[in-house]
């Protein structure tokens, strides 16, 4: 099976104030080009799992594979590079730098990766903005655009390094229904036209129902 992301027997404990087994034996995979959603009540372990999958949390047992390579156990410097190159991330809050322009915000992860010239990065960033229909905002300050536009900019930024997988933590949680619909359409188009894999934690049942697969979590486990 061609998985872009796979976990084997992942367990996670919180130690304080008492030991709590938060993720229990999580094993699953996301196929190339699959658009999957994770659902579950608050406290079911969804966000904790996403932070492990995104390589930001390394304090777990079990194995995490990205593009069939074992990621578990790599040092922080290496993980930071793997993450920046292979994983795009869209949060509920866009985390744009308000004093920077839209274009500068989108360019940031590529500048950090430093694999291309500034001119190439700027060209790629404009391409992403064009793809999301917001190229006209390129030179506006991020603080001056609407909430729906900010989330599109955040998606463009997540795509700038052409990641293997795009992860979202409640990416429509702060948006009205019109803008939520826009984000869903963008994600679906990325899957269909770009062959991108997507994994999105969401409370929005309508959103989840239209993804390829819902991964249901309860009490730190994945329900089959």
N, C-alpha and C positions, 0 to 999 in steps of 0.2 A: 504494500500500500504506500502511495506517495504522499506522505504527510509533510506539511510545511512546519508543523508544530506538534510535538507529542510529549505526553507525560507518562511516566511509569511509577506507580506506587508512591505518589507524593503525599507526605505527611507533614503537618506543621503544628507546632505547639506554641502557645503563649505561656510564658513562665510566671508572669505576675498578674495579680497578687497571688493566685494559686495556679498550678499547672492546668492548662485548658487545651484539649485536643481540637484544634480549629479546622484542620483539613485532614480527612481520613481516607488514605489509600486512593488517591485520585489518579486514575489512568484513562486517558482519552487522547484522540488525535484530531487535528484539523487538516483536512485535505487541501491540496493546492486548488485555488479557485472556489473554495467553499465559503459561504457567508453564514456563520453560526452565531447564535445568541445564547447568553447565559442568563437564566432567570432563577429567582428564589427570594424568599423573604429576607428582610434585613437581618443580618447576623448569621446567614446561611453559609458565609465564607466566599461569596462571589468576588468581592474586591480584593480580599486577601489572595485568592487564587490568581487573579489578574496581575497583581504585583509580582508574584512568583514567575508567571508566564512571561512577563515583560522584562525579566532578569533584574528588576530593581530590588527584590527581596531574595537573598541567597540563604536565608536561615531556615532550611527545610531538609527533610530526608527524601530520598527517591531520586528520580532522574528526569531531566528536562532536555529535550532534543529540539534543535531548530535546524531546518533543512537537513535532517538526518545526522546532524553532528551533535555530540553530547556537549551541553553548555554548562551543566552542573560542575562546580569545582574550579571554574576559570577565575582568575584574579579580577579585581574590580576594574582595573585599567582596560583589560581585554573585554570584559563584559560591557563596559561603557561604549566601546567601539562597535561591538557586535550589535548592541541595542540601537545605536545611532544609525547604523548601516541597514539593519534588517527589519526593525520594528517601528512602525509609525504609531503614534499615540494621540487619541483625541479624548479630552476629558469633558466633564460636564461644564466646567469653567474653562474658557479658552486660553487663559494664561498668556495673552499677547502682551508685548512690551508697548505700553500706550504711547510713549514718546517717540517710538520708531514708526516708520512708514509701514504700510501693509507689505510692500515688497521686501523691505529689510527683515521683517518678522519671518517671512517665508524662507528667506535665504539662510537664516541663522544655523539650522542643523547641518546644512551643507558646508557652511564656512567652518563649523566645528570639525566635520569629517575631513575637510581639507584635501579632497581627492581631485578637485577641479579648480580651474582658474576662476577668478571673480566674475569675469565676463560670461563664462559658461554657466556659473551658478545663477547669475542674474537672468540669463536666457531661460534656464530650466524653471526658475521661479515664475517668470512671466507665462511660460507654457502651462504651468499648473493653475495659475490664476485664470488663464484663458479657458482651460478645461472646465473650471468651476464657474465660469461666466462672471468673473469679478475683476477682470484685468483693468477695467476703468478706475478701480479703487487703488491701483498699485502705489500711487504717490500720496495718497491720503494718510494722515496719521491714524494709527489704529484706534485711538481714543474717539475719533470722529465718525465711526461707522456704526451701523445698527447691530443688535445682538445676533440676528440671523447671518449677517455678513461676517461678523467676527468668527462665528463657528465655521463658516466656509474658509476663511483665512487659516484657521487652525487646522482644517483638513488639508489645505494646500501645503502648509508647513509640514504636516505629518507625512506627506507624499514626496517631499523634495528629494529624498535620497533613494527613491524607488524601492521601498521596503518590500520584503517577502510577505509581510502580514501587517494589516492595520488593526490595532486594538482600540476599543472605545469603552470608556467607563461612563455610563449614563450620558452619551453624547447629545441626546435630545432632552435631557432632564430639565434644562433651563429655558427651553424654547416653546413657543406656542405651536398649535397644531399645523399651521401653514409652514413654519420653518422646520418643524420635525419631519414633515413630509418631504421637504427639500433635501434634508440630510439623508433620509432613507433612499430617495431617488439617486442621490450622488453615490451612496455606498453600492446600490444595486448596479449602477452603471460601471463603477470601478470593477466589480466582480465580472460583469458580462463582457465589457470591452477591454479591460486591462488584465483580466484573469487574476485579479488580486484576491488573496484570502483575507477574510475579515472575521473578527471575534469581538462581539459587543455585549457588555454587561448592561442590562436594561430592566426597568420596572414596567416599561410600556408594552403591554400585551399585544396591542395591534402591531407594533413594530416587530416584536419577536415572531409573531405568527407568520409574517411574510418573509422571514429568513429561511434558509435551506433546512436548518435544524435548530431545535431548542434544546440546550443542555440544562436540565433542571437540577438545581441544588437544594439540599435540605440538610441541616445540621452537619455541615462539613463534608457531605458525601454527594456524589453524582447519582441521581436516580436513573435507573435504566428504563 
